[in-house]
Amino acid sequence: MDFKFSDEQRMLEETVGRLVRDSYTFDARNKALESEHGFSTDTWTQFAELGLLGVPFSEEAGGFNGGGPELMVVAEGFGRGLVVEPYLATVVLSGVLIDKLGNDAQKEQYLPAIIGGETRFALANYETKGRYDHRFVETSAKKDGDGYMINGEKAVVLHGDSADQLVVIARTGGSGNDKDGLSAFIVDAGADGVSRRGYPTIDGLHAADITFKDVKVGADALLGDEGKALDALEATLDLALITLCAEASGAMEVACDQTLDYIKERQQFGVPIGKFQALQHRMVEMRMELEKVRSITMLAACSLDVEPQLRKKRISAAKAQVGKSGRKVAEEAIQLFGGMGMMEETPVSHYAKRIVMIDHWLGDREYHLGVLEDLIDVDDHAA
């Protein structure tokens, strides 16, 4: 498999890298965190002007026509800068799902608004009882005249507190975690019956618990065929998982670089502590963990077009590796920095928090190890 970047991918990498280096300083990020939405709307507009919000969409829709490798390039660059803008929530989780399920009229209505930075979305999928199981949905959407009435609760909706529109996964049939019966709806975040409780997460992002009480939507709010949203949802989540793994890779790289710089400068007994062989070995181990994540993420990003079971194996393997290696790098960085590594003023503490939290978005290490175990069992029975 050829992992070399194309000319277009290199240009995209340079664009993101230049943006993060020149504009997305640690101080600028902290200032954005203190704003009303927890991110910079000016930076979001800049993303749109550079075409970054259109990466996974077709050229006909005004996008970049990118896939897994292109999103990997963007996300890794964002990971280096600890970007807090709602790229994953709006572009990947919501926009890609709309692109996969929506009819021509819906795509024409929503995708240009996403690509242009005019409308921000959030995917309301996961529920408290289901934990990481995206199939476990008790939120219901029942026929109501020509439309539907939605009732239920969604938990930890990424950037759900500031989204203009929500893509809501609700049951129009079945129960629990049945495969059939899941449908996707576009719901205005300010609609009657929608209540949001927003809060910051420990890594600097924002999320919300959202309640839907007798929320009425028209028939045109339904994306795709009623009860048949699962395949598109899973394909979208796979792309989001690749994006998260790549972001972790970028954040881990900076954590390694900052730790190395620190141990070269920090002196003990009159010499830099980086001279001590034991600490050199620990730095090498951190780099090895980084390369494990980077390599398996590349493989996963290039696997979107393989048969579904193999695709899921590679993506879950990548996410599980991020959970293990990411925690190792985060913990080593904090330990090698010592007390400085626990201070809010020290950038590495923010990288450590983001790396650890990535493990918990869209299924943690234990969850994805369980997915791998189930897939292996299926292969064994098939054999």
C-alpha positions in Angstrom: 0.0 0.0 0.0 1.4 3.4 -1.0 1.3 5.9 1.8 2.9 8.8 -0.2 0.8 12.0 -0.3 -0.4 13.2 -3.7 0.3 16.8 -4.8 -3.2 17.9 -3.7 -2.7 16.2 -0.3 0.6 17.9 0.2 -0.9 21.3 -0.6 -3.7 20.6 1.9 -1.1 19.6 4.5 0.9 22.8 3.9 -2.3 25.0 4.1 -3.3 23.5 7.5 0.2 23.6 8.8 0.7 27.2 7.9 -2.7 28.2 9.4 -1.9 26.5 12.7 1.7 27.9 12.9 0.8 31.5 12.0 -2.6 32.0 13.4 -3.5 29.3 16.0 -1.1 30.1 18.8 -1.6 28.8 22.3 -2.6 32.2 23.5 -5.1 32.6 20.6 -6.6 29.2 21.5 -7.0 30.2 25.1 -8.7 33.4 24.1 -11.1 31.5 21.9 -12.0 29.2 24.8 -13.1 32.2 26.9 -15.6 33.3 24.2 -19.3 32.7 24.2 -19.2 29.5 22.2 -15.9 28.2 23.4 -14.3 28.7 20.0 -13.5 31.5 17.5 -16.1 32.3 14.9 -13.5 34.3 13.0 -11.3 31.2 12.8 -14.3 29.2 11.6 -14.8 31.8 8.8 -11.1 31.4 8.0 -11.5 27.7 7.7 -14.3 28.3 5.2 -12.3 30.8 3.2 -9.4 28.3 2.9 -11.8 25.5 1.8 -11.2 23.3 4.8 -14.9 22.9 5.6 -15.5 21.3 2.2 -12.8 18.6 2.3 -15.0 15.5 2.5 -17.7 16.8 0.0 -17.9 16.5 -3.8 -16.6 19.2 -6.1 -20.2 19.6 -7.4 -21.2 20.6 -3.9 -18.3 23.1 -3.7 -16.0 20.7 -1.8 -12.6 19.2 -2.1 -13.8 15.7 -3.0 -11.6 14.3 -0.2 -11.8 11.0 1.7 -10.1 9.4 4.6 -6.5 10.4 3.8 -7.5 14.1 3.2 -9.4 14.2 6.5 -6.4 12.6 8.2 -4.2 15.4 6.9 -6.5 18.1 8.2 -7.1 16.4 11.5 -3.4 15.8 12.2 -2.7 19.5 11.6 -5.6 20.5 13.9 -4.3 18.1 16.5 -0.9 19.9 16.5 -2.7 23.2 17.2 -5.3 21.7 19.6 -8.0 23.3 17.5 -11.3 23.7 19.4 -13.6 24.7 16.5 -16.5 22.3 15.7 -15.0 20.7 12.7 -15.7 17.1 13.7 -19.2 17.9 14.8 -20.3 20.0 11.8 -18.3 18.8 8.9 -17.6 15.1 9.6 -20.4 13.8 11.9 -23.2 15.9 10.5 -22.2 17.0 7.0 -21.0 13.7 5.8 -24.2 12.0 7.1 -26.3 14.6 5.3 -24.3 14.0 2.2 -24.8 10.2 2.4 -28.5 10.3 3.2 -30.0 13.5 1.9 -31.8 14.0 -1.3 -30.8 16.6 -3.9 -32.9 19.4 -2.3 -31.5 18.7 1.2 -27.9 18.6 0.0 -28.4 21.9 -1.9 -29.9 23.4 1.2 -27.5 22.3 3.8 -24.1 21.5 2.3 -23.2 24.9 0.9 -24.1 26.4 4.2 -21.7 24.0 6.0 -18.9 24.5 3.4 -19.4 28.3 3.6 -19.2 28.4 7.4 -22.7 29.8 7.6 -24.4 27.0 9.6 -23.0 24.8 12.3 -24.4 21.4 13.0 -24.1 18.7 15.7 -25.0 15.0 15.6 -27.4 14.0 18.4 -26.9 10.2 18.5 -25.6 8.7 21.7 -27.8 8.1 24.8 -26.9 7.6 28.4 -28.2 4.0 28.6 -26.4 3.0 25.5 -23.0 4.5 26.5 -20.8 4.0 23.3 -23.4 1.8 21.4 -24.5 4.0 18.5 -27.3 1.5 17.8 -28.9 1.9 21.2 -31.6 4.5 20.6 -34.7 5.1 22.6 -35.5 8.5 21.2 -38.6 8.1 19.1 -40.0 9.8 16.0 -43.6 9.0 15.5 -45.8 9.9 12.6 -47.7 13.2 13.2 -49.8 14.2 10.3 -47.5 14.8 7.3 -44.5 15.0 9.6 -43.1 13.5 12.8 -43.0 14.2 16.5 -39.7 13.5 18.3 -39.3 12.7 22.0 -36.2 11.6 23.9 -32.9 12.6 25.3 -29.4 12.7 23.9 -26.2 12.8 25.9 -22.8 14.4 25.4 -23.6 15.9 22.0 -20.3 17.4 20.8 -20.8 21.1 20.3 -24.5 20.7 20.7 -24.7 23.8 22.8 -23.7 26.1 20.0 -25.1 24.3 16.9 -27.6 26.0 14.7 -29.0 22.7 13.5 -29.1 19.2 14.9 -29.0 15.9 13.0 -31.0 13.7 15.3 -31.0 9.9 15.2 -34.4 8.6 16.4 -36.3 5.3 16.2 -39.2 5.1 13.7 -39.3 1.3 14.4 -37.8 -1.4 16.5 -36.4 -0.9 19.9 -33.1 -1.0 21.9 -30.2 -1.6 19.6 -32.2 -3.2 16.7 -30.4 -2.6 13.4 -33.6 -1.6 11.5 -35.7 1.3 12.5 -33.1 4.1 12.9 -33.9 7.3 11.0 -32.1 10.7 10.8 -33.8 14.0 11.0 -32.7 17.6 10.6 -34.0 19.6 13.7 -33.6 23.3 14.3 -31.7 23.7 17.5 -34.1 26.5 18.5 -37.3 24.6 17.8 -40.1 24.4 20.3 -39.5 21.5 22.6 -35.7 21.4 22.3 -33.8 22.1 25.5 -30.1 22.1 25.8 -27.8 22.0 28.8 -24.3 22.9 27.6 -21.0 22.4 29.4 -17.3 22.4 28.7 -15.4 19.1 28.6 -12.0 18.7 30.3 -10.1 19.0 27.0 -11.5 22.5 26.2 -14.3 21.5 23.9 -18.0 21.9 24.5 -20.9 19.4 24.6 -24.6 19.4 25.6 -27.3 17.1 26.9 -30.3 17.7 24.7 -34.0 16.9 25.5 -36.7 16.6 22.8 -40.2 17.0 24.1 -43.0 16.8 21.5 -40.7 18.4 18.8 -42.6 18.6 15.6 -40.8 18.4 12.2 -42.0 18.2 8.7 -41.6 15.2 6.3 -38.8 17.1 4.6 -36.7 16.8 7.8 -36.2 13.1 7.3 -32.9 12.2 5.7 -33.1 9.2 3.4 -35.5 6.3 3.8 -37.4 5.9 7.0 -35.8 3.3 9.3 -32.7 2.8 7.1 -30.1 5.2 8.4 -27.8 2.7 10.1 -25.4 1.9 7.3 -24.8 5.6 6.5 -24.5 6.4 10.2 -21.8 3.7 10.6 -19.9 4.8 7.6 -20.0 8.3 8.9 -18.8 7.3 12.3 -15.9 5.3 10.7 -14.8 8.5 9.0 -15.1 10.4 12.3 -13.0 7.8 14.1 -10.2 8.2 11.5 -10.4 11.9 12.0 -10.1 11.5 15.8 -7.1 9.1 15.5 -5.3 11.5 13.2 -6.0 14.4 15.6 -4.5 12.3 18.4 -1.4 11.7 16.2 -0.9 15.4 15.7 -1.4 16.1 19.4 0.9 13.3 20.4 3.6 14.6 18.1 3.6 18.1 19.8 3.5 16.5 23.2 6.6 14.5 22.4 8.4 17.6 20.9 7.6 19.8 23.9 8.7 17.2 26.3 12.0 16.7 24.5 12.6 20.5 24.5 11.9 20.6 28.2 14.3 17.9 29.2 17.0 19.5 27.1 16.6 22.7 29.1 15.6 21.5 32.6 18.8 21.1 34.7 19.5 18.9 37.7 22.9 18.4 39.3 24.3 21.0 36.9 23.4 19.2 33.7 20.2 19.0 31.5 18.1 16.0 32.6 17.9 15.0 29.0 21.5 13.7 29.4 20.2 11.0 31.7 20.0 7.7 29.8 16.8 6.6 31.6 15.0 9.7 30.4 16.3 9.2 26.9 14.8 5.7 26.8 11.5 7.1 27.9 11.5 9.7 25.1 12.3 6.9 22.6 9.3 4.9 24.0 7.0 8.0 23.6 8.1 8.3 19.9 7.5 4.6 19.3 4.0 5.0 20.6 3.5 8.0 18.3 4.6 6.0 15.3 2.3 3.1 16.2 -0.7 5.5 16.1 0.5 7.3 13.0 1.0 4.0 11.0 -2.2 2.3 12.0 -4.2 5.5 11.4 -2.8 5.7 7.8 -3.9 2.2 7.2 -7.3 2.9 8.5 -7.6 6.1 6.5 -6.9 4.1 3.3 -9.4 1.4 4.1 -12.7 3.1 3.6 -13.3 1.3 0.3 -12.5 -2.2 1.5 -15.2 -4.6 2.5 -17.1 -3.4 5.6 -15.9 -6.0 8.1 -12.2 -5.4 7.3 -12.8 -1.7 7.4 -14.3 -1.9 10.8 -11.4 -4.1 12.0 -8.8 -1.6 10.9 -10.6 1.4 12.3 -11.4 -0.1 15.7 -7.8 -1.4 15.9 -6.6 2.2 15.2 -8.9 3.7 17.9 -7.9 1.0 20.4 -4.2 1.8 19.7 -4.9 5.5 20.3 -6.4 4.7 23.6 -3.3 2.8 24.7 -0.5 4.8 23.1 -2.1 8.1 23.7 -2.4 7.6 27.4 1.2 6.4 27.5 2.4 9.6 25.8 0.2 11.8 27.9 1.3 10.3 31.2 5.0 10.3 30.2 4.8 13.9 29.2 3.3 14.9 32.5 5.8 12.9 34.5 8.8 14.2 32.7 7.6 17.8 33.1 7.0 17.2 36.7 4.9 19.8 38.5 5.1 22.1 35.5 3.1 19.6 33.5 0.1 20.0 35.7 -0.2 23.8 35.3 -2.8 25.4 33.1 -0.2 27.8 31.8 1.9 24.9 30.4 0.7 23.9 27.0 1.6 20.2 27.4 -1.0 19.8 30.1 -3.7 20.8 27.5 -2.3 18.4 25.0 -2.3 15.6 27.6 -6.0 16.3 28.4 -7.0 16.3 24.8 -5.1 13.1 24.0 -6.7 11.3 26.9 -10.2 12.6 26.1 -10.0 11.5 22.4 -10.0 7.9 23.8 -13.5 8.5 25.2 -15.1 10.1 22.1 -16.9 7.6 19.8 -16.0 4.6 21.9 -13.0 4.1 24.2 -10.2 1.4 24.0 -12.2 -1.2 25.8 -15.2 -0.7 23.6 -13.2 -1.0 20.4 -11.4 -4.1 21.7 -14.8 -5.6 22.2 -15.7 -4.7 18.6 -12.6 -6.4 17.4 -13.4 -9.5 19.5 -16.9 -9.7 18.0 -15.5 -9.4 14.5 -13.0 -12.1 15.1 -15.7 -14.4 16.4 -17.7 -13.8 13.3 -14.7 -14.8 11.2 -14.2 -17.9 13.2 -17.8 -19.0 12.8 -17.6 -18.2 9.1 -14.5 -20.4 8.7 
